[in-house]
Each structure stands twice: as structure tokens, then as C-alpha cells.
Amino acid sequence: MPSVTLTPSKDSRIEQTTPNNNYGSDIRLRVTSYFELVSRNVRTLLEFDLTPLPANAIITSAQLSMYLRTAIWSAARTHLLRRIIETWEENVVTWNTQPPTTTEKEVRVELSIYFPRMQTYDVTPLVQDALATGQTVGISIQDNEEGSPSTQAATFDSKEGETVPVLEITYEIGPEKGFARVHAKET
């Protein structure tokens, strides 16, 4: 089956404690859950351009791989990956201006306590859904338990970092142009 490997066209982290700051050019992405007098959550935003896929591509698999550089947690964590449903600008986005997401086809992934390593997320349903409606897929990653009473944090390399995040998409060729945009193959 044919495949394509994509790197982010944009990425950023957004931080609740600095709600008007932008981190679009930083070398690190983070997902953090913590509460000490106020919530101190951090989310990661990524976007991938899907135009390298043929117009009649039917997505069979989409794997997002990110280099987990450091982690602070006492037990396995669950990350939520949600599709971003509006446009956003990498060097402008902040916590206060973060784009909306949808919980439809949300992906939940449990992370082990071991690092450094590549962390892979199966984002097939998010990419299928995005391809059916447009030319890009935006992904927001957050901790399942935002506002946790103890620090739960993961730090990843960004597209400006040493090990760039990648989206590996495997697909089939559909029978007619535009087929994938209407009939994304379910996994």
C-alpha cells in the first residue's frame, strides 16, 4: 500500500498560566496537567498539510510520532487528541485564542512512564475525518485530567527541535477522484 510521511506545517504549545503568550517558534511542545491555586495546563497544537495525498486516497492508517524527551508523572497518563476545526496561526495562537476542537472521533492514548522515546498515536479517525472536509488536519493534544493536583507533564520536540514530529499515512487508491473526501474508510 502506498504511504506518505508528513511533517507539521505548523505547531505550537499554549499555556494556561501565560494565556497571552505565543510559543510557536519554541523547540519544545508540552502537554501538562497541574493545579496549584490555579490551573496550569499546557496543550500542544499541530497541523499537517494533506495535499500530498492523491485526491482519491482512502486512508487506512495514520500514525503520529513525536519524540518524548522528558516526562513527569507517577503512573501512566492518558492523552486526548482532538481535531481542530478552525484555522489558527502558529506565531499568533495563545491559550486565550486557541482554536475550537471537536470530541467527535477523539483519540485516547495511554502513555507509559518510560522516556526518552518515540511516542506514537494512532490518529486514523482524525485524519479520515479531516480529509473528508478539507486539505489539512489540525490536532490538539491535552492531558485527560487537566487540573491534576500533582504535576503530570510530557515534553516533546517541535518542528524546530531535533526530532521533528511526523505523520505517517498509509492509503489505498479509490475508484474515482474525490471518493476519499466522501467515503473515508473506517478502521
C-alpha positions as CSV (number, residue, x, y, z in Angstrom):
1,M,0.0,0.0,0.0
2,P,1.3,3.5,-0.7
3,S,2.2,5.8,2.1
4,V,3.3,9.4,2.7
5,T,5.3,10.9,5.6
6,L,4.4,14.4,6.6
7,T,6.0,16.9,8.9
8,P,3.9,19.7,10.6
9,S,3.2,22.8,8.6
10,K,2.8,24.5,12.0
11,D,2.9,23.6,15.7
12,S,2.8,25.4,19.0
13,R,2.1,24.9,22.6
14,I,-0.4,27.0,24.6
15,E,-0.1,27.6,28.3
16,Q,-2.9,28.5,30.7
17,T,-0.6,30.4,33.2
18,T,0.6,32.7,30.4
19,P,-2.6,32.9,28.4
20,N,-1.5,35.7,26.1
21,N,2.0,34.3,25.2
22,N,2.8,32.6,22.0
23,Y,5.3,29.6,21.7
24,G,5.0,28.9,18.0
25,S,8.8,29.1,17.4
26,D,9.9,27.2,20.5
27,I,11.8,23.9,20.1
28,R,9.6,22.1,22.6
29,L,6.0,21.1,22.7
30,R,4.3,20.2,26.0
31,V,1.3,18.5,27.5
32,T,0.9,19.4,31.2
33,S,-1.8,19.0,33.8
34,Y,-1.3,20.7,37.2
35,F,-3.3,22.7,39.7
36,E,-1.7,24.8,42.5
37,L,-4.1,27.7,43.4
38,V,-4.9,28.0,39.7
39,S,-4.9,25.6,36.8
40,R,-1.6,25.3,34.9
41,N,-2.5,23.2,31.9
42,V,-0.5,23.2,28.7
43,R,-1.7,21.8,25.4
44,T,0.1,21.1,22.1
45,L,-1.3,22.1,18.7
46,L,-0.2,20.6,15.3
47,E,-1.3,21.0,11.7
48,F,-0.4,18.8,8.7
49,D,-1.0,19.7,5.1
50,L,-2.8,16.7,3.4
51,T,-2.4,17.9,-0.2
52,P,0.4,15.4,-1.0
53,L,-2.3,12.7,-0.8
54,P,-3.9,11.8,-4.1
55,A,-7.5,13.1,-4.5
56,N,-8.9,9.6,-4.4
57,A,-6.9,8.4,-1.4
58,I,-8.7,6.2,1.2
59,I,-6.9,6.5,4.5
60,T,-6.2,3.1,6.1
61,S,-3.8,4.2,8.8
62,A,-2.4,7.4,10.2
63,Q,0.3,7.3,12.9
64,L,1.5,10.5,14.6
65,S,5.0,10.0,16.1
66,M,6.6,12.5,18.4
67,Y,9.9,12.4,20.4
68,L,9.0,12.2,24.1
69,R,12.1,14.0,25.6
70,T,11.0,14.2,29.2
71,A,8.1,13.2,31.4
72,I,7.0,13.8,35.0
73,W,4.3,11.5,36.3
74,S,3.9,8.8,38.8
75,A,1.7,6.5,36.8
76,A,0.7,6.0,33.2
77,R,-1.1,9.1,31.7
78,T,-3.8,9.3,29.1
79,H,-3.6,12.0,26.4
80,L,-6.7,13.2,24.4
81,L,-6.2,14.0,20.8
82,R,-8.9,16.1,19.2
83,R,-9.3,17.5,15.7
84,I,-9.0,21.3,15.4
85,I,-12.0,22.6,13.5
86,E,-10.9,26.2,12.7
87,T,-7.8,27.8,11.3
88,W,-5.1,29.1,13.6
89,E,-1.8,30.9,13.2
90,E,1.4,29.3,14.5
91,N,3.1,32.5,15.7
92,V,-0.1,34.1,17.0
93,V,-2.1,31.4,18.8
94,T,-2.3,31.6,22.6
95,W,-4.3,29.9,25.3
96,N,-6.9,32.7,25.0
97,T,-7.1,32.4,21.2
98,Q,-6.8,28.7,20.9
99,P,-9.0,27.2,18.1
100,P,-12.0,25.1,18.9
101,T,-11.8,21.3,18.7
102,T,-14.4,18.6,18.3
103,T,-14.7,15.5,20.6
104,E,-16.1,13.6,17.6
105,K,-13.7,10.7,16.8
106,E,-11.5,11.8,19.7
107,V,-8.5,9.6,20.3
108,R,-7.3,8.5,23.8
109,V,-3.8,7.1,24.2
110,E,-2.3,5.8,27.4
111,L,1.4,6.7,27.8
112,S,3.8,4.6,29.8
113,I,6.3,6.1,32.3
114,Y,9.3,5.4,30.1
115,F,11.3,8.0,28.2
116,P,13.1,9.3,26.2
117,R,11.4,7.5,23.3
118,M,9.2,8.0,20.2
119,Q,5.6,8.2,21.3
120,T,3.1,7.1,18.6
121,Y,-0.5,8.0,18.5
122,D,-3.0,6.2,16.1
123,V,-4.8,9.3,14.7
124,T,-6.5,7.4,11.8
125,P,-10.1,8.6,12.6
126,L,-9.0,12.2,12.9
127,V,-7.1,12.2,9.6
128,Q,-10.0,10.4,7.8
129,D,-12.4,13.0,9.2
130,A,-10.2,15.9,8.2
131,L,-9.6,14.6,4.7
132,A,-13.3,14.3,4.2
133,T,-13.7,18.0,4.9
134,G,-10.5,19.8,3.8
135,Q,-6.9,19.8,2.9
136,T,-5.3,19.9,6.4
137,V,-5.6,18.1,9.7
138,G,-5.2,20.1,12.9
139,I,-4.6,18.1,16.1
140,S,-4.8,19.3,19.7
141,I,-3.2,17.2,22.4
142,Q,-4.1,17.6,26.1
143,D,-4.0,15.6,29.3
144,N,-7.1,13.6,30.1
145,E,-7.1,15.0,33.7
146,E,-6.4,18.7,33.3
147,G,-6.1,20.4,36.6
148,S,-4.5,17.4,38.3
149,P,-3.4,18.1,41.9
150,S,0.1,16.8,41.1
151,T,2.3,17.7,38.1
152,Q,1.8,15.5,35.1
153,A,3.9,16.7,32.2
154,A,5.3,15.5,28.9
155,T,7.8,17.4,26.7
156,F,8.2,16.7,23.0
157,D,10.4,18.1,20.3
158,S,8.6,20.5,18.0
159,K,9.3,21.0,14.2
160,E,12.0,23.4,15.3
161,G,13.6,20.8,17.6
162,E,16.0,17.9,16.9
163,T,13.5,15.1,16.2
164,V,10.6,16.6,14.2
165,P,7.1,15.1,14.7
166,V,5.9,13.0,11.7
167,L,2.5,11.8,10.5
168,E,2.8,8.6,8.5
169,I,-0.3,8.0,6.4
170,T,-1.0,4.7,4.6
171,Y,-3.7,4.7,2.0
172,E,-5.5,2.9,-0.8
173,I,-6.4,4.4,-4.2
174,G,-10.1,4.8,-4.5
175,P,-12.0,4.1,-7.8
176,E,-12.7,7.7,-8.6
177,K,-11.5,11.2,-7.9
178,G,-12.9,12.7,-4.8
179,F,-14.0,9.3,-3.5
180,A,-12.0,9.6,-0.2
181,R,-13.5,13.0,0.6
182,V,-16.9,11.4,0.9
183,H,-16.2,7.8,1.7
184,A,-13.3,7.6,4.2
185,K,-12.6,4.0,5.0
186,E,-13.4,3.2,8.7
187,T,-10.8,1.3,10.7
